[in-house]
């Protein structure tokens, strides 16, 4: 290659070219390529117009780029201002009351110090009267035999001491006479003045041990202010810092006040995701020398995966006073809208949406599941249009506060209680099918938001009873681990979760054992809203919050069991830390009475609460059961295998068939399928047991739920 520029020109005469050359020339005309040896690289970034550094204009631009807000945050946010004012008044009111109550103690301490203080005052008075400060000077003049100086000092001393003695004598005489007269004329006032004088004298009687007169309160749970140095050092301590030659931790915004704490937005070093800090929350709190309950790191995915938002509480939430549930004293709930549930670490109210969703709550024993359950069911109870079906399979009576308003309430862990829960789930299936059939028949103009239950629809057709039905199963692992009921329970819950939500059927499942056997995948993977309390490992964490939740930073494993009622609330891929509002059982009973009054006035009491016998309708047929037990991907199954599977799934219906011989069981199945026009036929299945009567999957009609 020479230093010359090689150019492909487009000015070749057309008449000298062949047709092929013309086509080639047309292609060459699209681009002109310049190749220059030893050419300098061209910049790819557009030049940014900035003022020269050090000039006045540059300083102005730098100021405006990060100028503080003109109006402080607490004046721009009414809620924050009200909160700050409330805390300020509370603080000074508490301090005043604290010391006012201890005033007798302070007075006693002063009176105890009175003798010492009086003695010190008398000594000071005597020194003042005798003018002892001048004695060393007079002694020095006498020692030096300076007669003139000594005489001058002596005269000055006499001039100063004489008036002091006269004044002291006059004050002492007047005070004595006044005190003696007052003791006879106004003894009460005299005693009060004497005590006050003794207390004032006691102010001078302080010992030299440094013990304060007034009791001091040391706020052990009030933490120091967060600053950038602490954040830098803490991140470095857990190994989050830039490598040599690369940019390290940078702040995306100044450390600012955020509610009852401080907020720091940090850009982590290149290639480091915020989840690297989330999994080291405990180590981060240890590096900051703060309680773990005050340190809350989270990822800001709206910015980029490496943006960390670190919020640090000013006071330890575990030692702070509880925040009251908004509906504790008064108010009415609406299940169609978000319900108040708890509070995030900043103290902000967190609501939970039940309508068109379902809820799964999981956590180890003692993690506060009862607090969560109460906050949820009490909210539902305060909506007179919502129908509550509660199956508390622990038998502890934790939810008895809402029993008077429940359409169906069962508490116990016996087989009959489990069977009642299964019956309630079957009734839920029947109800959503009934509603689906009705809504499907409506014209499109009446369901503009889609074919689902809405408040407007429920109010327009009150005879259809389309209000929300909330089915709560506490300790649901009792169903999912029962040898006879687990398959049916998993199938019913899965079906109800997937298809019932659009028709106002809401399923709430609570478990204290969120492992794989106790929480079937078909159930956990279908729930829309999840709340994971403290768990022991990532498997239980993901069983509740969904696959990959642990890797995305949603980690309930970092929550201590002592933080009862605290967990990760997730809907979809995003989650937030929340602590359920703590409601005492006595308070829950009062709320339950208010809910009963609301429903009585609205005329919506039904089922057990109205003294009626509850009939749990079951519209499932042998076809529905057959679809549940049918092995995936299998075209044909022998009848005796199906009978064994049906008996395991619904022993209450099909277990008697097992007492028959193979031919009798096959005949019973054939008779049950005949009304549905499903025939059994001779089938040869080599993988099983040769030829026998059986059913083909192609002969089983597809499910029709009326949707």
Secondary structure as UniProt FT lines:
FT   HELIX           14..16
FT   HELIX           19..28
FT   TURN            29..30
FT   TURN            37..38
FT   TURN            53..54
FT   HELIX           56..65
FT   HELIX           73..76
FT   HELIX           78..101
FT   HELIX           103..112
FT   HELIX           114..130
FT   HELIX           132..134
FT   HELIX           135..143
FT   TURN            144..145
FT   HELIX           147..185
FT   HELIX           187..202
FT   TURN            203..204
FT   TURN            208..209
FT   TURN            220..221
FT   HELIX           228..237
FT   TURN            238..239
FT   TURN            244..245
FT   STRAND          250..251
FT   STRAND          256..257
FT   STRAND          261..267
FT   TURN            270..271
FT   HELIX           275..278
FT   TURN            279..280
FT   HELIX           281..288
FT   HELIX           292..294
FT   STRAND          295..299
FT   TURN            301..303
FT   TURN            305..306
FT   STRAND          307..313
FT   TURN            317..319
FT   TURN            326..327
FT   TURN            335..336
FT   STRAND          339..343
FT   TURN            345..346
FT   STRAND          349..352
FT   TURN            355..356
FT   STRAND          359..362
FT   TURN            365..366
FT   HELIX           369..381
FT   TURN            384..385
FT   STRAND          387..392
FT   TURN            393..394
FT   TURN            398..399
FT   HELIX           400..405
FT   STRAND          408..411
FT   HELIX           415..440
FT   HELIX           444..446
FT   TURN            448..449
FT   HELIX           455..460
FT   HELIX           462..464
FT   STRAND          469..474
FT   TURN            475..476
FT   HELIX           477..480
FT   TURN            483..485
FT   HELIX           486..499
FT   HELIX           501..503
FT   STRAND          505..511
FT   TURN            516..518
FT   HELIX           521..524
FT   TURN            525..526
FT   STRAND          529..532
FT   HELIX           538..545
FT   TURN            547..553
FT   HELIX           556..558
FT   TURN            561..562
FT   TURN            564..565
FT   STRAND          566..571
FT   TURN            572..573
FT   STRAND          574..580
FT   HELIX           585..602
FT   HELIX           607..610
FT   HELIX           622..629
FT   TURN            632..633
FT   STRAND          636..638
FT   HELIX           639..649
FT   HELIX           651..654
FT   HELIX           655..659
FT   HELIX           662..674
FT   TURN            675..677
FT   STRAND          681..685
FT   TURN            686..689
FT   STRAND          690..696
FT   HELIX           697..699
//
